[in-house]
Amino acid sequence: MILELKKIMLSDGEVLPFSYEMSFSSITVNGFYPFVSPVAVTGTVQSHAGSAKLDARVSFDFEIPCDRCTTEFRTHYDLSFSHIVVSSLTDGDSDLYIVAEEYRLDLDTLLREDILLELPTRFLCSPDCKGLCPQCGQNLNQGMCQCVSRQTDPRLAVLKQLID
């Protein structure tokens, strides 16, 4: 969605609400296509002294295999983003603001980057997921396996206490 911001940015106190859905079905994360629903986007752009404040909220369902046990799980995300939008920048401001060239802002590109940066680096079905047995591949969340556990080197016992 392209937002036309000329009217907003040239006046003070104007508010432009927006609401739409965008498809992420072609976006891959860790080699999977996890976006199982369209991304619902709502928000506002509010002008203030030659710039504008963009507040956006996105909501979507996400389905991906757990990084520990490989069981596919579904989760729901509700994320919020805020940006200050300007029509031009000085050299030192490049990281602080979003530029709306010719008063036009590509909201899809901006929110796609925001969403992908907000996703966790590891996807876990639950925080206490036990993962797979490294010897037989049994999902340890579903029960213990019959493998003989290896003894830990006694010199590393102190490190094991830190983990527990």
C-alpha positions in Angstrom: 0.0 0.0 0.0 1.3 3.4 -1.0 0.4 6.2 1.4 0.0 9.6 -0.1 1.3 11.9 2.7 1.4 15.4 1.0 -1.7 16.7 2.6 -0.7 15.2 6.0 2.8 16.5 6.0 2.0 20.0 4.8 -0.5 20.7 7.5 -0.4 20.3 11.3 -2.6 18.0 13.3 -4.1 16.0 10.4 -4.7 12.3 11.0 -4.8 9.6 8.2 -6.1 6.2 9.4 -5.4 3.1 7.4 -6.5 -0.5 7.5 -5.8 -3.3 5.0 -4.4 -6.9 4.6 -1.2 -7.9 2.9 0.0 -11.3 1.8 3.2 -12.8 3.1 2.6 -16.2 1.5 5.7 -16.0 -0.7 8.0 -15.0 2.2 10.3 -17.7 3.5 11.7 -18.0 7.0 14.3 -20.7 7.7 13.3 -22.3 4.4 9.6 -22.5 5.2 6.5 -20.5 4.2 5.2 -19.9 7.8 2.7 -17.1 7.2 -0.6 -19.0 7.2 -2.9 -16.0 7.2 -2.8 -12.6 5.6 -1.2 -9.9 7.7 -3.8 -7.5 9.1 -2.5 -4.0 9.2 -4.2 -1.0 11.0 -2.8 2.3 12.0 -2.6 6.0 11.7 -0.3 8.7 10.3 -0.5 12.0 12.3 1.2 15.2 11.1 3.4 17.2 13.4 5.5 20.2 12.4 6.5 19.2 8.9 6.9 15.5 9.8 4.5 12.7 10.5 4.3 10.0 13.1 3.3 6.5 11.8 1.8 4.1 14.3 1.0 0.7 12.8 -0.3 -2.6 14.4 0.0 -5.9 12.6 -1.6 -9.2 13.4 -1.0 -12.6 11.8 -0.8 -16.4 12.4 2.6 -18.1 12.0 3.2 -21.8 11.6 6.8 -23.2 11.6 8.7 -26.3 12.9 10.2 -26.0 16.4 13.9 -25.6 16.2 14.4 -28.2 19.0 11.9 -31.0 18.4 10.9 -30.3 14.8 7.1 -30.4 15.6 5.2 -27.9 13.7 3.4 -25.4 15.9 1.2 -22.3 15.3 1.4 -19.0 17.1 -0.3 -15.7 16.8 1.6 -12.4 16.6 0.3 -8.9 17.5 3.1 -6.4 16.8 3.2 -2.6 17.0 5.6 -0.3 15.2 6.2 3.5 15.3 8.2 5.6 12.9 8.8 9.3 12.3 8.3 10.1 8.6 10.0 13.1 6.9 10.2 14.4 3.4 14.0 14.8 3.4 17.0 14.0 5.5 20.2 15.6 6.6 23.3 13.2 6.7 23.2 12.5 10.4 19.5 11.6 10.5 19.5 8.6 8.2 18.9 6.0 11.0 16.3 7.9 12.9 13.7 8.7 10.3 11.8 7.2 7.4 11.9 9.2 4.2 8.7 9.6 2.2 10.1 10.6 -1.2 7.7 12.9 -3.1 5.4 12.5 0.0 4.8 8.8 -0.9 5.5 6.0 1.6 5.6 2.3 0.6 4.0 0.9 3.7 4.3 -2.8 2.6 8.0 -2.6 2.3 8.5 -0.8 5.6 6.2 -3.2 7.5 7.7 -6.3 5.9 11.1 -5.2 7.2 9.7 -4.4 10.6 8.0 -7.8 10.9 10.9 -9.9 9.8 13.3 -8.0 12.1 10.8 -8.5 15.0 10.6 -12.3 14.6 12.7 -14.4 17.0 15.9 -16.0 15.8 14.8 -19.4 17.3 11.3 -20.7 17.0 10.3 -22.9 20.0 7.0 -24.8 20.5 7.3 -24.0 24.2 10.1 -22.4 26.3 10.7 -25.7 28.0 10.9 -27.9 24.9 13.2 -30.8 25.5 14.0 -31.4 21.8 15.1 -34.7 20.2 17.4 -37.4 21.6 20.7 -36.9 19.8 21.1 -40.7 19.5 17.7 -42.1 18.4 15.8 -39.0 17.4 12.9 -39.6 19.9 10.9 -36.4 20.7 11.7 -36.0 24.4 8.5 -34.0 24.9 6.5 -37.1 24.1 8.4 -39.4 26.4 11.9 -40.6 27.3 13.8 -42.9 25.0 15.7 -46.1 25.9 19.1 -44.8 24.9 21.9 -45.0 27.4 22.8 -41.5 28.4 26.4 -40.6 28.2 28.2 -39.7 31.3 29.3 -36.1 31.5 33.0 -35.5 31.9 33.3 -34.7 35.7 35.4 -31.7 34.9 32.3 -30.2 33.2 29.9 -30.8 36.1 30.3 -27.2 37.3 29.1 -25.9 33.9 26.1 -28.3 34.1 25.1 -26.7 37.4 25.0 -23.3 35.7 22.5 -24.7 33.1 20.2 -26.3 35.7 
